[in-house]
Structures are given as structure tokens and as C-alpha cells.
Amino acid sequence: MIRQAVRMGGMALQMSFSGELLACMTHHERLSVLDTATGDVQYSFPNAGGEHCYRFTPDFAMVAMASQGGQVQVWTIDNVERPMWHCNPHADVTNITGVAVLPENNVVLSCAEDGHLFALSLIDGAILSVYAATGLQPIHCFDILPTRLPYPRLAIGDDNGRVVVLDWIQQNQPSTSGIA
């Protein structure tokens, strides 16, 4: 299975919670989902920007993906030809370093080297919240525990090697603290 992913040019991997599916980027500018038992491609999404930043939901029904020009897209397995949602939260930054979609919260998250992590509405693209790294250091990654109650918990890693762990609380008004 791994040889199949490497042969296809896979660089970033994500396995489904069940272990039955494996996602990887391919040299064909596609994000492909493979059956781990057979190595067969089950479905794939176009990725014309060649970015290698994506994250599936645990059930692999949806995926958030960074695309060319700093755009964040959300795709579903029901329509692998067109994204169901897209937004440019990091308009001037093309190097998005992390994305996630939380359908149970109607939220899309993205971080980039501009030092910001945005929480965006999956319904209308509105900015729900913004986290700004200290000194706007580039954010290189984040992870999220979406099922933690009452709020999801985020871990955010910046350019100085700091890791910040916080409970994300959805706000009604966009937060602009720390944004120049």
C-alpha cells in the first residue's frame, strides 16, 4: 500500500479512523483516497494549485484543502469535481500551513505563515474568530480535538517553536485583536 502511495508521488498522508482509507497527494495534481487493503483509488479531488495541505474529517466524508493563491476549499465525497465551499482568509499569503473542517460545528479552520489562525463559518464564510501568534510569528501547524466538550481544543505551533493549547470558544463577533 505504501509503495502504491509513493509510486503515485504521495507526500502528505492521512489515514481514516477505520484504517480502511489512506489519502495522499499525487503527482497528477490530485488528492487521492486509496483503499488500504487493495491500493485502489476510491475517489480523488483536483488540486490545481499543487499545495500539499489538507485534512479530512474522521469519517473521510469531507476534506478541507489549501489551493493556489491562498484559497481554502471544502470538498465532499458526494461531489469530487467542485468544492462545496471556498474562501480566501489569508488573501495576501499563499503558504497556508494547516486546514481543517468541523461540520458538527459548521467551522473551517486555516493557519498560515502570516501568523494567523482563522475560524470561518462553513455556512457563509464569515470570520468567527482569529488567533494571532505572538509577534505574528508564522504558524506552521495546528491540531484540533473537535469532540472535546463543551468546546474544541486547539494546539498551535509557531516559528519560534512555541506550542499554544487553548479552548476555542465561538464568538458572535469577529476577533481582530493582534491584526495589523
N, C-alpha and C positions, 0 to 999 in steps of 0.2 A: 504494500500500500504506500509506504513512504517513498519507495523508488518511483512509483507512478507519479506522486506529487512532485518529486524532484525533477523527473523527466519533463513534466509539464511546466517547469520553471517556477514552482511554488516557492514563495519567500516567507510569507507570514501564514501561520496555521492556526485554526481554531477547531476544536472537536465539539460535537454536540454533547449535551448532558448524557444522552443514552449511549454514546460511543459509537453509534451506527453511521454517523456522517462526519466528514472532515472537509473543512473549507480551506482553500488556498488560492492565491493569485497565480495566474498563468501568464506565459509569455504572449498569449493571444489577446492580451488586454481584457481578460475576463476574470471574474471571481467565480471559481468553480466549486461546487459541492460534490464530493465523491462519497460513494458507498464504501465504508471501511472494510467490508468483507470481500467485495469484488473489485474495487478500484474503479468502477464505472462512474462516469459523471451523471449525477442525478438531475442537476439543473445548474445554470450559470447566469451571471449578470454581467452586462457590458461595463467596462471601466476604461473609457477612452482616455482618461487623464493619466493612467498608469500609476496612480497612487497605490500604496500598499497599506492603507489604514482602513480597517473595517472592524465591525463587531456584530455578530448575530445575537438574537435573543436566545435563551437557553433551549427553546424548542425548535430553533432554526426556521421559524415562520417569517421572521423579519430580519433585515440587516441594515445597519447604518454604515455608510461608506463615504469617505472623503473623495472628492473628484477634483479635476483640474480647476484652477482658479479659486481655490478656497471654498468651493461649494460642498455642503453636506447633503447627502441624499439618503432617503429611506426607501427600501425596496421590500416587496413581499414575494413569497413564492407563488402567489396567485397571478402575478404579472412580472415576468422576468425581463421584459423589454422596455418598460418605462418606470421610473421611480414614482412612488405614490406621494412623495413629499420632497421638497428641496429648499435650501436656504443658504445665504452667504453670511454667516455671523462674523467671520474673520475676513471681511471684504478685501483688506489690503495684504493679507497673509496667505500664501498658497501652501505653506507647510503645516497642515493640520496633523497633529501628532496622536490624537485619540478621539474616538467617536463611540456612542452607544445610543440605543433606542430602548425606552422603557414604556411599552404600550400600556401596561397596567396603570401608569401614572400620566400617560399622554405627554411624555417628555423625551426630547432628544438632547443629548449632551455632546459637546465638542470642545476640545482644547487645542491650542496651537502654540507656536513659538513666540506669539505676541504677548504671552504671559496671562492669557485669559482662558477661563473655562466658562462656557455659556450653557445655561439650561434653557431650552427653547420649547415652546408649545408645539406638540405634534398636530394640534388642531389647526392653528393659524400662523405658526412661525413666530409668534410674539416672544420677546425676551422675557423669561420668567425670573431669572436670577443670573448674576455674574459673579464669579470668583476671580479676583486679581491676585496673582502671585506677588509676594514681597518684592518690591523693586521692579515689578513686571519682568522677572526672570522667565525665560522660556519654560513652558510646561511641556515635559517630554512624555508624560503618560498619566493615566488615572485608572483606577479600578473602582467598581461600584458594587455594593451589596444591596440589590434592589428590594429584596424581600424582608429586610430588617424593618421592624415596626417600632414606632409609628412613622419613621422617615428613613429613606435610603441613606446609607453611609458611603462617603466618598474617601478615597485615598488619592492624593495628588502629589506627583513628583516633579520638582523643578530643576533648573540648570545648576543650582548650587548643591544638589544632592539632598535637599530637604524633602521630607515627606510630611504632608499635612493630612490629617484624618479629621473629617468633620461630618456632622449630620446635616443633610441637606433638607431645608425647610422651604417649601414652595411659598413664594411671596406673591401678593397680588400686583404689586408694582415692581417694575424692573429695578434692580440694584445697579447703581452706577458708581459706587464707591471705588476709588482707585483707578478709574478710567480717565485718561488724559483727554 
